[in-house]
Every structure is written in structure tokens, then in C-alpha cells.
Amino acid sequence: MFNRREFILASAVAAALPQAASAQAWVKLGERHVQPVADHDRIHVGVASGPFRAVKLLVRGNDLFIADFDVRFANGGHQDLAVRFMIPQGGETRVIDLKGGARNIAYVDFNYGKPVNGRGATIVELWGLR
């Protein structure tokens, strides 16, 4: 049986749990259909989506070699991230923490190479962690 103090503490912890879980949610920031050759593309995000503390790229539809991507922040700064990894269809990059804590992202530029194998379109998704 809880005493009054334990009940209040347990209630406070229970009330905070859904907020903590939603604060840690992954949010899809955008996607781009990429060309069947080596190229460069951009995913526009915009600051209205809020600050994020980490990002990752997901690949759908085909394998894709991601050379690097450059996160451009709303304040004009940027963080260049060397990936150099073949991401299989349905795979993703590692979670990449943004320097300086939670930041507003304006856009992300990325360089890639797609194997020419005739397996169809490739879509790159950008996800952010609040």
C-alpha cells in the first residue's frame, strides 16, 4: 500500500513518461527520389519542424552508396558528415548526433552513387530525433 508521498511521486513519474517518450520520437523530415547514377541532391527541411539532436538516412527501393551528407542549420552553420557506406534497400545510416545539441535544420545536401542494376527507383528519407 502506498503512503501519500509515494503515491504523489509515482503519479508524477507516470505523468512524465508519455512526455519523455514523445520527446524522443523520430520524425520524417523529407525524402528525395534519386537518379540512377552518381549525383548530388538536397532535402529541404525548414525550421518550422523544430530542433533535432540527431539525424539518419533511410534507403528504400534499391541499394545506395552514400558518400557524405552536409546538414545545414537555420543559423547558417553546418555539419559535414562522411558516411562512405553502401546502404542496402531498407537499410539506414547510423544515428548521427548533431554537434551543439538540438538544432533547427534548414536542409541536407548529400552525395551518392547508385548501382545500375535495373531494380527501379531509389528513395532516400531523412529522419530527425528530437
SULDANOR-V408101 format. One record per helix or strand. SS is the DSSP state (H for helix, E for strand). FROM is the first residue (numbers start at 1). TO is the last residue. If there is no record, write none. Layout:
BEGIN
ss->SS from->FROM to->TO
ss->SS from->FROM to->TO
END
This chain:
BEGIN
ss->H from->4 to->23
ss->E from->26 to->34
ss->E from->39 to->44
ss->H from->47 to->49
ss->E from->51 to->52
ss->E from->54 to->60
ss->E from->64 to->73
ss->E from->78 to->87
ss->E from->92 to->92
ss->E from->96 to->97
ss->E from->103 to->113
ss->E from->122 to->129
END
